[in-house]
Amino acid sequence: MAFSEMLAQLASGAVFTVLVTVACCATALAVGLLSACARRVFPFPAVIRALDLFAFVFRGIPVLVLLFLVYFGLPGAGIRVSPLGAMMLSLGVISGAYLAEVFRGALDAVDAAEIMAAQSMGMSRWQVFLHIELPQMMRFSVPGMVNEFTNVLKYSPFGYTVGIPEMTKQALVLSSATLRGVEIYLAAGILYFLVYRLLLVGVRVLEKHWRVPGMGPAHLQDQPV
């Protein structure tokens, strides 16, 4: 088998790697934002305790254990989940628990004087969160999001355990068939790095969208993605 053919097969697996990574990152972002919104808009003791318990539990569960529980365990209760859905409900939710803590720290970094000024102008709690806290929270959270989304990419090979033909699965098949493991895994590593760079571009788009006008060094305001 020619190296170009092996690279093409790995590239077909890279498509599934990107799909799993994007889907799980979107799930994590939704879970983290929902937690941040609930914590700020409904600051009741019961809500705070429930959110703390959620973060504590899901940050302590291994991804592979939760993945098997969702994909192989739920059918026993009559609930069938697709392989991609199982990845989103395991890796996506666990990553969302980590992002919830990242967002909590970012919210605490927002200047309290700005919140008081907005409230003194008659803005509701939801308006303060939406227009004052949320944009700054997203901006402060960029380093944490990059780190967590990178972890999602690194855990995406677990998808092959539930039947997703992603890049690691293709590399395993090719390596066992051709016995050219060095070339195959080197090519897979390069493709993973390219996916990582693509992920960074997506995060920079989010950063530019949520950036607070006038904040940050001037040379970063118009920095290209």
Order of alpha helices (4+ residues) and beta strands (2+ residues): alpha-alpha-alpha-alpha-alpha-alpha-alpha-alpha-alpha-alpha-alpha
